C-alpha cells in the first residue's frame, strides 16, 4: 500500500497479471464466478464479459492461485483504489475514484479514431489540421447517415464506374495502361507474376454478347469533365460533381454492370483508345488512389461503430456457408461488413438493416482495394501495435514487431464472400481452409513480420518493408492521431495500446483500414502467443519501469513522435 503497488485487471490478460505480480504488485480482484470473497466489491461494475473472456478468466483462475494466497491478499486491499488499472473498457473504471497519479490503460472519447465512423470523419478534417492528404493512405470513405456524404458517395461511385469502364475497354482490345500494369521483370521468382502481385483479368466478353457502342464515349466525356474539376479542386469535399445530369446515370450503371460483371462487350475505335490511354494517365496523376482502384468498382459497407470484424453477418451473395455460434446461424440482419459492386445494393443494405445495435445511418462505405498484394494468391492484412503515452504533448511509440492475418480462401474479386476478403481472426475462425487454398499458406493463417520480410526478399523486394511499408504505417498512424487529437479526453498518467490494421497494395504501399482500442491479446497461433506476450511485457516497461529508470529497456518500442 505504501509503495502504491495495487493493481486491477479486468478482462482476459493473464500476462499483465503475471508480470505485475513478479514486480511485487498486489492485485485487487474484481468479483468472479465461484471465487468471490465476502463483502468484496468491484471498483466499478463493468458489463458482462464476452464468452471468450469468461473462458479465459475461468482457465486462469483454476491455475493461477491454487493455495488462495492471491485471493487473500486481494481481500486485504479490498477497500483500496488500485494504483494501476488494465481493463478491456474504460467504463470498467470509475473516474471519480482516481487520483492524479493512478495509471489507467485507456483515454476517453477515443472513438474519434477507433470507430469506423469516427476515423472517417476525423480524416476528412485532416487537411485543415496538417499538410497531409488522407487519400494517400486511407481508402476514401463516406458516412451514409449524412445527406451530403451519401450524395458524395453516389457521385464517387459513378465516377469510379466511368474510370473502370475505360480500363475495361482498353483491356478488351488487349491493351495495358503504360506505367500502371507493367509485367514483372525477368529476375522475379517463378510464380511472382501470377500468384503474388497483380491480377489482370482477361476479357469477359462472350461471342454474341451485347455491345454498347456509346458507353465508352459517355465515360470519356464524364472523365474529361472530372479531370477539369480536379485541376482546380481545393480541399473542400463540396466541389461540384461533373456531368451530374449530362447522361442517364441509371442506364449507364446498368450497362457498366453488364460489361464488368456479365460479359457484355464494348466497341472501341482507334481514336477512343488513344483518348482512353491519355485520359487515364492524366487521372492517375491527379488521383492518389487510382493505382489501387481496379476496374470492378468494389466497395465495402461497414457498421460505423463496430471494430475487430465482429458480427460479420449480411454477407454477399457468394457466401453460401454462414458461420455458427453455439450451433445457431448468425442473424442475416445483424451488423456486419459486406462487399458489393452495385450502387443500389449498397444503399439498400445500409437502409435495410434492422439490428438494434446499429442505429439508422451509422454506416460507412469505403472503396475496396482491388489491386492489393497477396501472398500465395491469398489476401492478408497487418496488425500493427502502437502506444500513446500522452496527448499534450502528443507522444507516440511504434512497436517493432507485428503480424499478418490470412484469409482461409484464395482471393477473388468475382466471389465476394467474407472468407476471401475479411482477414479478422474473429471472422476466419468460423471457416475451414478451402481445398483450393495454396498449401504454403500457414495452417493457423498467421505470419510474423519477420516471415513477411523474408517473403518480400524472396520476391526481390527486400527493401520494401523498411523503406515503404513501415514508414507508410507510421505516417498513417500519426496523421490519424493528429486528426482526432482535439477530441480525445486527455488525462495525465493514462496511456493506451492500440492495434492498427493495414492492407498492402501491389506497389507495397500500406493502406490504413481501422484502429482498434483494446486489441485482442488472446493468442490464436504460436506467432501471436509470442508477440502478444512481448507487447504486453514491453508496454509495462514503457509505462511503469521507465518512470523509475528512464534508461531501462522498452523492448521493441520506438518513439516516433513527440510534439
N, C-alpha and C positions, 0 to 999 in steps of 0.2 A: 504494500500500500504506500509506504513512504517513498519507494523508488518509482511510483507511478507506473507499475507494470501489470495492470489488469487489462485483459482484452476480452472481446466478444467476437465470435464468428457466427454469422447467420448464413446458412447455405452450405453446399457441398464443397468445402475447402479443407480437406484433411491436411494438405501440405502446409497451409498457413498455420493451422493449429499446431502441427508438429514442430515447425520452425520457431514459433513464438515460445513454446514450452522449452525448447532447447536453449533459448535465450534467458530463461528464468522467469518468464511471464506466467501469470496465473489467469486461468480462464473463468470468466463469469458466464455460465452456460444459460442459454435460453431454454425453456422447458421442452422436453421431448417425450414422445410416447413411451410410457413404461419406465422413464428414468427421472421423473420429477421428484424433487425433494420438498418436503412440507414447507409451506409459506414462501416458496421460491417463486418470484415474479420476473417476467421479462422486462427488459429496458423499455421496449415498446412492441406491442404485438404486431408482427407482420401478417400478411395474408397467408393462407395455407401454402405449403411448399408444393412444388410440382412432384409428379411421380418419380422423376429422376432424382430429385433432391431427397425425397423420402427414402428411396432405396439406398442412396449413398450414405445418408446420415445413419440409417439403421446398421449398415455394414460397419461404419466407423465405430459406432457406439458399442457394437458387440466385441470389437477387437482392441480398442484403444485404452480401456480403463478396467482391466479385469479385477483389480482389487478395490475399485471405487475411490482411490485416492483423489483423483481429479474432481470427482463429484463432491467430495468432502471439502476440498479447497474452494470449489466454486460456491458451495453453500456458505462458507465463511466470509466471502466477499459479496454476498447477495445484495447488500444494500449500497454497494459502491457503483458509481458510474464508470464504465470502462474507459481507460485512457487511450485505447486503440480499438477501433471497430472496423471489421471487414464484413460487409453484408452484400447480399445479392441486389438489394434495392435500398435506395435512400429512405424510403418510407419505413424501413425497419428501425430507423433511428429517430428519437425524439430530440429535435434541435434545441429545445428549451432546457434540456438537461446537460448540454455540452458546455464545457468550459473552453477558454480560448486555446489552450494547448492540447486539447483532445484531438486525436488523429482519426479521420474518417475517410473511407476509400471512395467517396462519391462527392460530386458537386451537385448543386440544384440547377434546374432548368437547362440541362444539357440536351434536352430534346431538340434544341435549335440545330444540332448537327448529328444526333444519334437516332433520329427518326427519319424516315424517307421524306416525309413532307417537310420537316424542319430543315434538312440538308438542302433540299431543292430550293426552298425559299431563301435560305441564307446565302447560297452560292449565286443566286440571281442578283443579290446585292453586292457581291464581291467586287465588281468593277468600280463601285462607288467608294470602296474602302481601300483597295490595293490596286496597283497597276498590274492586274492579272486577269486573264480570260478563263472562266470556268469551262468553256467549251474545249480547252486544250487538255483537260484531264478528267472531266465529269460528263458522261453522256447526257445530252440535252434532255431536260425533264420538265414536266408540266403538272400542276395541281389541277385536277379535273373539277374540283369543287369551286374553283374560281372562274367566273364567266370569261374574263379576259384571257386567262391561261388556257381554258378549254378551247376558245377560238384560236389562240395562237398555236395550240397543238394541231387543230384541224388544218390550219394553213401549212404548218410544218409537214404534216403527213402528206398533203397534196404535193408540195414542192419536192419532197423526197421521192414520191412516186414518179414525178416527172423526170428527175435525175436518173432514177433507177431504170426508167423506160429507155432513156438514151444509152445507158450501159448495156441493156439487153439488146438494143438494136445493133450496137457495134459487135456484140458477141455473136449475134445471129449471122453476121457476114464474116465471121471468123477473125475479127479484129481484137486487138487488146490496146487499151489506152496506154500510150507510152509513158513510162515512169511510174505507173501505179500497179501494174500486174506483170512485172518482168519475170521470166523464168529464172530459176536459180543458176548460179554459175556452176561450172563443171566440177569444182573442187568440193561440193557438198557431199555429204554421206549419202549412200544409196537409200532411197525412200524419203529423203528430206522433202522433196517437192510434193509427193503425193500424200504423205501421211501427216506432216507436221506443221506446215505453214499456211499455204493458202489453198482455197478450194474452188477453182473456177468450174463453173457448171457448163456442160455442153448445151447447145440449143435444145429447147424442149418442143420446138415446133414440129408437128407431125404432118406427113403428106396429107394434103386435103384439108388441113385445119384452116379456119378462117383467118384472113389477114386484115390489117387495119391501116390502109394507106395514109390516112390523115393524122394518125395518132402521133407519129414522130414529129410532124410539123407543129402540132399543138404543143408537144413537150418542148421543142426547141424555142417556141415563142415564149412560153412561161419561164424557162430557164434564162433566156436572154434578158427578160424584164427583171427577173430576180437578181441577176448579176449587176444590172444597173443600180438597183437598190443597195446591194451590198457595198458597192464602191463609195456610197455616200452615207452609210449607216453609222449612227452613233451608238452608244452603249445602251440606249433605251430600247427595251424589247417592243415598244409601241410603234416601231417602224411599219408603215403601211404595207400590207401584203400585195405583191404584184399580181395583176391579172386575176383578181378575185372573181370577176364576172365575165372575163373575156372568153371563157369556154364553159361548156356544161360539165362541171366537175363530177357530178354523179355519174354521168355517162363515161367520162374519161377514166374514172377509177374502175368502173366495171370492166371497161376494155383493157385497162392495165392488168387487172386481176386475171383476165383471160390469157394475156401474154405471159405474165410472170408465173402463174400457178396452174394453168390449164393447157398450155402448149400451143396457144394461138401464135400465128406468125406475124411478121412485120415486113413492110415494104420500105426499103431504104435506098435512096438514089445516091449516086456518087457525090453530088454536091452536099446532100444531107450528111453523108458520112464524114466529110471534112468539117462541116459545121459542128457535128457531134464531138469530134475529137478536140477541136479548138475550144468549144464551149466548156466541155468537161475539164479540160486542162486549166482554164481560167477559173472555173468554180473551185477546183481543188486548191488553188492559191488563196482563195478567199474563205473557204470553209475548213476549219481545223479538224472537223470530224468526217470529212469526205472519205478519207482512206479506210475508215472502219465501217462505213455505212452498208456496203454490199449493194445488192440490186433487188432484193425481195421485200424490202420495206417492213422488216420485222420490228415490232415494238413490244415492250413488256409492261404489263399492268400490275401495280403493287399496292397493297393497303398502306396508306401513308404513315401509320403509327406502328406497323409491325417491324420486327427485326429477326435476324438469325434464321430466316426461312421457315418460321413456324407457321403451321396451319396452311400448308400449301395445297389447298383444295382448289376446285374450279379449274382443273387442268384443261388443256386444249384438246381438240377432237382426236389428236393422235394418241392420247394416253388411254389405253384400254384396261389398265390394271391399277385401280385405286388402292393406296396403302390402307392398312387397317391398324387401328389402335385398340387393343383388347378384343380383337375379333369383330369390331364394328367399323364399317367404312366411314371415312371422314365425310361430313356433310358437304354436298356439292355447292351449297350456298354459303359455306364458311369462308372467312377471308383467306386469300391466297394469291400466289403470283401466277400470272397467265401470260404466255406468249401468243401473239396474234399478228396477222398480216392484213386485216381488213378494218377499215376505219369504223364501219357500223358495228362490227363485232366488239371492238374495244369500248366504244361508247355504251353499247348495250350491256356489256358485262359490268361496267362501272355503275350503271344505273340500276341494274337488276339484282345486285347482291343485297340480301335481306338480313344478313347476320347482324345481331345486335352489337357485336364487338367492333363493327365498322360503321361509324356514323356516316350518314349520307354525305357524299362529296369528299370524304377523306381518302381519296385515291390519287396516286401519281402514275403517270405513264412516262416511260423513258425509252429512248432509242436503244435497241438491242445491238450489241456488237456482232455484226455478221462476219466480219473478217478478223478473226481472232487467232492467236497462236494456240494450237492444240498439241498434245503430247500423245503420240501413237494414235492419232485420229480421235482423241478424247478431249472434251472440254475440261478445264481446271480453273480454279481461282486461287488467290493467295490470301491467307490470313496473316496480317502484319500487326504486331502489337506496338503500342507507344503509351507513354505515361505523361500526364500533365501534373506538375507539382505546384504550379502557381499560375494564376491568370493575370495578376497585376504585380510584377511584370509577367507576361506570358512566358512560361518555361516548359519546354517540351523535350522529352527523352525518347529516342527511337531505339527499338530493340533489334539487335544484330541478327537474330535468328527468327525465322518464320516457317510456315509450312504451306504446302499445296493440298487442295482437296479435289479429287477427281469425280466426275460423273460415272455412273455404272453402265452406261450405254454409249456407243460411238456418237460423235457429234454429227448432226444433220439438220439443215435448215428446212428440209422438206418434211420433217417429223418433229413437231414442237412439244413433245411430251416432256414432262419435268425431269424424268430420269436422264435425259440427254442434255438438259440445259440449266438445271439448278444444282450447284455443287455443294450446297449446305449439307453437313452431316445429318442434320435433323430431317432432311428430305431423303437423302440417299440410303439411310439405314433401312428404309422400308423396301428397297429393291435389291434383288439378286443381280449379280453381274450377268449380262446377257451373253449368249454363246458367241455372238459376232464381235465381242469386245477383244481388242488386241491383248494377247496373253502377257505382254510386257507391262501393261497397266498393273500397279501393285494390288494384290487381293484386298488389302484394307483401304485402298483408294486414298492413300496419304503419302506424300513425299516431304522430305525436309528441303530447305532451301539449298543445302549443300548438294543434294541429289539433283536438284534442278540446275544448279550451276554446272555440274558435270555433264548434264544433258545438253545444255547450251554449248558447252565446249565441243561436245560430240558433233553438234550441228555446224561447228565453225563460227559460233557466236560467243566465244569465251568472254569477251569484254562487255557483253550486253547487260549482265547483271549489275556490275559496279558502275558502268558508265551511262546506262539508260534506265533500267528498271528501278534500282534503289533511289537514285536522285529524283526520278519521277514520282515515286511513292512519297518521299519526304516533302516534295513541293506540294503535292495534292493535300497531304495531311495538314501542313501549315496553312495553306490557303483556306481549307475548311474551318480550321480553328479560328483564324483571324476573322473570317466572315461572321462567326457566331459569338465572338468574344464579348461583345457588349450585352448579350442576352443571358449569359451564364450567371448563375448565382455564385458569386465569389465568396470564399471563406478561407482564411489563413489556416494552416495546419491540416487542410484536406489535400487529397490527391485523387487521381483516378487512372486506372488502367483501362485502355480501350483496345478494341480489335477492329482494324480497318480491312475491308475486303476489296480486292483488286482483280480485274481481268487484265490480260496482256494481249495487245494487238499483234498482228502479223509482223509489224515493224519493231516489236518488243516494247512499245510504249505502254505503260500501265494506265489503266482507267479505273478511277475510284467508283465503287458501287455504293457502299454504305459504311458507316462507322457504328460499331456496337458498344454500348455500355454494358458492363458485366459480361465480357466474352467468356464463353464456356471454358472451364478448366477441367472438365470431365474427359479423361483420355479415351479416344476411340481407336488408338493404334499404338504401336511401340514408339513411333515418332512423337505423337502428341503426348504420350505419357512422359517422355523425357523432357520435351520442350515446355510443356505446361508447368512441370515441377521447377524447371530452371527459371522461367519468367517470374513465377511467384517468389522464388528464393531471391532473385535479383531485385524485385520490386521492394521487398522488405529491406534489403541492403540499402536501396536508394532512399527510402522514406524514413527509415529508423536508424540504421547503423551510421549513415552518412552525417546525421545530426551531431553525433558524438565524435566522429572521426571523418573529417572531410576527405581524407586520403584513402579511405577504405575501398575495397573492390566493389564495384557495382555491376560486375559480370558483363553481360553483353549490351548494356545500355550505353547510349551515346547521346550527349547533349547536342541537339541540332538547332535549338533556337532559344534565345533569352532576350527579351526586349531591353 
